[in-house]
């Protein structure tokens, strides 16, 4: 076999998986049709992601954390509110527990992971290349690539995103639906410091999230994920900077003072999908190929990182036992480990989306009662904070910051 694993998809999850395998002495061929000159360009991806503290420990353990050091903004607290009404819920960790996570701009994460994968000894990175034919059979996996070469491995990993052609070719059924929502993403400067606090303000049209970014030479900065009715998405993009900032400032109630310096904005349709299973013969799904959730809780990327940590542990332990890395028992362990966890988080985020989307005074009163209840019951509040940190459930060793 050429490598231990073939990974189709070299985005954040696929490339991180390759690096995590490399950190344990396993090798991977990563195949991705994207052109780095496009995907790493400054204006390609204006989103920002919250890397939960458990995910951050994994990045530290595989050597990526050192490349990111000092370039993100620690999340010291999260404030949740129903609109601008009184009764916000503050998630503030104890002083000795550290930050809940770190906010990074996606373009920084993409470049950092790509550069690390480009120099990793055990990673064969094939960009601007696609798999034109894939054969999975009892003896292994062979992928014929668009450059005319063929690569082989015992296991194939689909990390191609929510529209994964490999998942579809395997006949894996997917539960999916679209929300009547679109997300407007971007960033801006603001008058008052954010204090490293992330704000989640819920409106019937969807959540309005303010995510702290590091200050720059022009002042204080935050990223925004503004969920609007799907029909309003195109109109919001057509607004000039002044009009957009005025609308945003109104939604924030002056929380961070006057806004300025809006970045280019983008809009994304929001939906839910969840694969009925995440394994097949010599195949596993990771990241958005396996599941996609509403950004209401900021857990999408972290779910993918949890997939990476669990899969690496399964494969490394299997390798030490002398097992074929495509062995059905190994893949069944990954299915059991990740199947329930991803389903429960997907179900919870979908339920929150629907609850906070109900219009009317009664619904608002129920939401505010729920917020007050969580605030008043410490074990419940601790559970929510554990979810935000990515520390719930049976954690793989990498999420504790230890190699396998």
Secondary structure as UniProt FT lines:
FT   STRAND          5..8
FT   HELIX           12..22
FT   TURN            23..25
FT   STRAND          28..32
FT   HELIX           36..39
FT   TURN            42..43
FT   STRAND          48..52
FT   HELIX           53..61
FT   TURN            62..63
FT   HELIX           65..68
FT   TURN            69..70
FT   STRAND          73..75
FT   STRAND          77..82
FT   TURN            83..84
FT   STRAND          89..92
FT   HELIX           95..97
FT   STRAND          101..105
FT   HELIX           106..119
FT   TURN            121..122
FT   STRAND          123..127
FT   STRAND          131..137
FT   TURN            138..139
FT   STRAND          140..145
FT   TURN            146..147
FT   STRAND          150..153
FT   STRAND          155..158
FT   TURN            162..163
FT   HELIX           165..169
FT   TURN            170..171
FT   STRAND          174..190
FT   TURN            195..196
FT   STRAND          197..203
FT   TURN            204..205
FT   STRAND          206..216
FT   TURN            217..218
FT   STRAND          219..229
FT   HELIX           230..232
FT   HELIX           233..238
FT   HELIX           241..252
FT   TURN            253..256
FT   STRAND          259..260
FT   STRAND          266..275
FT   STRAND          279..280
FT   TURN            281..282
FT   STRAND          283..285
FT   HELIX           287..289
FT   STRAND          291..292
FT   HELIX           295..297
FT   HELIX           300..320
FT   TURN            321..322
FT   TURN            325..326
FT   HELIX           328..356
FT   HELIX           361..376
FT   HELIX           378..389
FT   HELIX           397..400
//
